Amino acid sequence: MNYVKQLRAILKASGWTQAELASQLNVSFVTLNSWINNKAKPRKKALEAIRLVYFQVLGTDSLNVGYLEELKEKVESLKINISQITEKKEVLDRLILHLTYHTNVIEGSTMTLDDTKAVLFDNRVLANRTQIEQLEARNHRAALIWLLGELQTISFEFSENTIKSLHLRLMNGIIENAGIYRNHSVRIMGSHVSVANYLKVPELIEELLSEINTKFSEKEVINKLSNTHAVFEKIHPFSDGNGRVGRLLMLAQAIKAGTIPPLVIKERRQAYYKYLEIAQTDNKLVPLQVFIAESIISADEILFTK
């Protein structure tokens, strides 16, 4: 794929404007525009920068295991506890805002970051956004706050009630069967993943919870998050809202382990889906592990490094 196709693919997948992509590549809008319209050719260093951003946004089929180990070492230093989130209003507000915004856009919401902020913190009703989109934002905030409260309980363990309660809060008023496992077959649009038979969902969730609640070392955090997230999304226990529930579960697992939770940003949704599918269909977890480690580092920069 030549650089013009790469640039156009990045713009389409990320949702960035040309000005935003130019900023990512550290070039002017005029320069980027000339590349996209094939009026000028990037130099070698710029071509490499384009290639790296392309892989960041859309994913790659080959990732260096050595790079993963470097990321894991960095993640081990990114420690946090629940009180550092709940007792610092600025941190809590950033977590609520960014997590709600990105997770809902990944699922198709058209709300901007400013829209999300207005709905969540200014209690505004937006005329230019659907009621469902605004309810999704409010529901996500409610689910996240509830989950953070649960994590403050000393004896907290993940349970079927955790999963169903998250789904109920997320999908309340949006679908009729909020908080209830699906009773029919489903397919993940655009994916080759075969999800679990609905009759086996309770049994598979019980097995997954046993794995989630099994103690693990600091060095195993990335492996644990990657494996259990891939399994949960493949079980696909609900008719809708599985992605939102799964990402909140991953957040809770990370915080419980004392690690900054991963933030899956909307610009990388295609890479996220790609690596998740590779893990689920080929049992190759390294790409997803790299992605989650990078998402933890990204969360530290966006949410906690101020």
N, C-alpha and C positions, 0 to 999 in steps of 0.2 A: 504494500500500500504506500503510495507516494505521500509527500507531506501535505499536499492540498486535500487529499481525501482524509488524511489523519486530522487535519485542522477542522474540517467540516464535521467529521464524526465526533470530535471532542465537543464542538458547539452544540450539536444535537443531543448528545448524551448528558452533558453537564447542565444545560440550560443557561450557560453563561452568555452574556453579550460579547461582541467582538472586543469591546473595551475591557471587559473583565478578563477575557482570555489573554489579551495583550499584556495586562498587568501580571498575570500568572507567568508569562514568558519573559517578563521584564523588557518589553519592547513597546514602541509607540503604536497607537491605533492605526496610523497611516502605514507603518511597516507591516503590521499583521494583515491589514486589508489588501496590501499589494501581494502578499504571499497567497492569500486565499483566492484572489482573482488571477493568480499565476502571472503577475506582471513583474515579479522579482523572485529570486530564489534565495532561501535562507542559507547562510554559511554553515559550515560543519558543526560548530558549537550550537547554533540555533536549531539545526536539524535534530541534534541529540536532545535538546531541551523539549522540542515538540514530541519526540518519541517517548520521553519519560512521562510527560503529561498525558499522552495518549494511553500509556499503560496504566497510569494512575486512575484514569477515568473509566476506561473500558476493560482493563484487566489484560493479563498476559498468560500464555500457556507455559511459560518457564520462569521459575523463581529460584533464586540461589538460596540453598539451605544455610549457607554461611551468613547471608543477610538476615535470615530469620533468627539465628542465634544472637546476632548483634542487637536486633530489635528486642528480643527477650531480656537481654541484659539491661537495656534501657528501661523497659517496662518494670523490671524488679525494683527500680529506684523510684517509681511513681506511686508512692503509698498515700493512702487516705483512709480516714475512718468516718463513720456516719455522722458524728458530731461536727466534723469539719465542713459538712454539707448543710446540715439542718440548722446549725447555730450561726451560720454566716449568711445573712439575707442576700447579699450580692451574689454569692456563689450559688445559693439555692435558686435564685431568680434566673441566673444564667443557665443553670442546668434545666430548669423547667422550660425556658424559652427555646433554647437550641435543640434540646431533645424532642420537644413537641413539634417544633417547626420541621426539622429534618425527617423525623419518622413519618409524619403525615404527608409530606411532599413525596417521599418515597412511595407511599401508597396512593398517590394520585391527587392530593390536595393542590389547589392553585394558589393558596394563601402565601403571601410573602412573609418575610421575617417581621416587617413592620406591622402587617395585618395581624400576625399571631400575637405580637406584643400588645397591640391595641385591644384584642379580644381577651387576652389573659390577665392583663394588669390594669387596663383602663375600663374594663367591663363594657366596651363598646359593641354595638351591633352594626355590622358592616353591610351596607346596601349592595356592594359590588361583589360579595362572596355568598355562597349558598349557606343556608341554615345548617345543613349537614356538615359542611367544612368547619364552621364555627363551633358546632357541637363536638366534633372530633377533637378540636383543640382543647375545649373545656374538659371533656372527658379524659383526655390524656393527662392533663394537669392533675385531675382528681385521682386517677389511677397511680400516677407517680408519687404524689404526696402520701396516699394510703400505703404504698409499698415502702417508702422511706420510714413511715411510722412503724410498720411491721419489722423492719430491719433493726430498729432500736430495741426490740424485745430480746432480752438476753438468751432466751431459749428458742429463738426463731429457727425453724427449719422449713425448707420448701415442701409444700404439700399440694395435694389436688385442690384444696381450698384456695391456695395461693394463685394457682393458674386460673381457676374458674372465677375467682373474685376479681382478678385483673381484667379478664375478658368482660365480665359484667360491667365494670366501671368504664372500660374503654368503649364498649359497643351499646351501652344503655341509651335507648331512644333512637338507635340507628338501625339495629336489626331486631327481629322478634325473639330470637333464641340466644340473646346475650347471656353468657355464663353457662351455656349448655353445650355439651359435645354434639357434633353433627351426627345426624342419623341417616346420612346418604353419602354416596360417592362424590368426590370432587376432583377437579384437575387444576393444576397451577398453570395459568395462561402463559404461553411462551416458554414453558419448561418441559424437559424430558423426564422429570422426576415423577416416579409413581408413588403417590402418597399412600398411607396405610388404609387398609379396609376399616370402615367406620366401626365395625363390630369389635375390632381389636384395640381401638383407641384407649379404653380404660386400662387394659393390661399393659400396653406399651408405655403409657404415661406413668404407671406405677414403677415400671422398670427404669424409666428415665429418672424419676425422682430419687430412686435408690442410688443411681450413679451421681446425680447432682449433690446429694447429701453426703456422699463418701468424702472423707477428708483427703486433702492433697497438699503438696508442698508449694512454696512460693514459685518454684521453678516450673510447676505444672499448670499455672493459671491459664496461660494462652491455650495449651492443649485441651484443658478442661472446657473452657468457654467455646472453643471451636467445635469440639466433638458434640457437646450437649446441645448447642444451638442448631447444628446441622440435623441432629436427630429430632429435636422438637419440630423444626419446620417440615421435616419429612413426614412425621406423624400427622401434622396438620389437623389438630383435634377439633377445630371449629369451622363453621361454614365461611366465616370471614374474620379478619382481624388477627390472624395467626402471626403475621410479621410484627405487628405492634406488640403483641404479648411476648413473642420470642425475644425481641430486643430489650424489653423491660426485664425479663428474666435474666438476660445476660448482664444487664446493668446491676441487678441485685446480687448475682453471683460474684461479680467483680468486687463490689463494695464489701460484701460479707468476707471476701478473701483479703480485704485491706488494700485493694488495687483500684486506681482510678478507672471508672467504667468506660468502655468504648463508646464513641460517638460515630455512628454510621452516617456520614453526610450525604446529602442528596446528590451532589456532584459525582459521587462514586457509586451510585446505585447499580450501574451496569456491571462494574467490577465485582460488587458485592454479590449480585445474583449469579454471576459467572462462577465465582469461587465457591459459593454455596452449592451450586449444582454439581461442580466437580467433586466436592466432598461427598455429596449424597449419591452420586451415580458411580463414581470411580473409586471411592474411598481414599481419595488423595486429599489430605488435610492441610498440607504445607501452604498452598496458596491462601486458604481461608485463615490459617494461623497468622500468616504475614499480614493479611488485611486487618484482622482484629488487633494485632499488635500496633499497626500503624494507626488504627482508629483510637486506641488508648492514648497514644502519643498526641494525636490530633485533639483529643478531648482535653488533655492537659493544657495545650496551647490555647484553646478556645474558651474553656471554662474556668481554669484554675490559675493560669499564668497571667496575672494582671498587676 
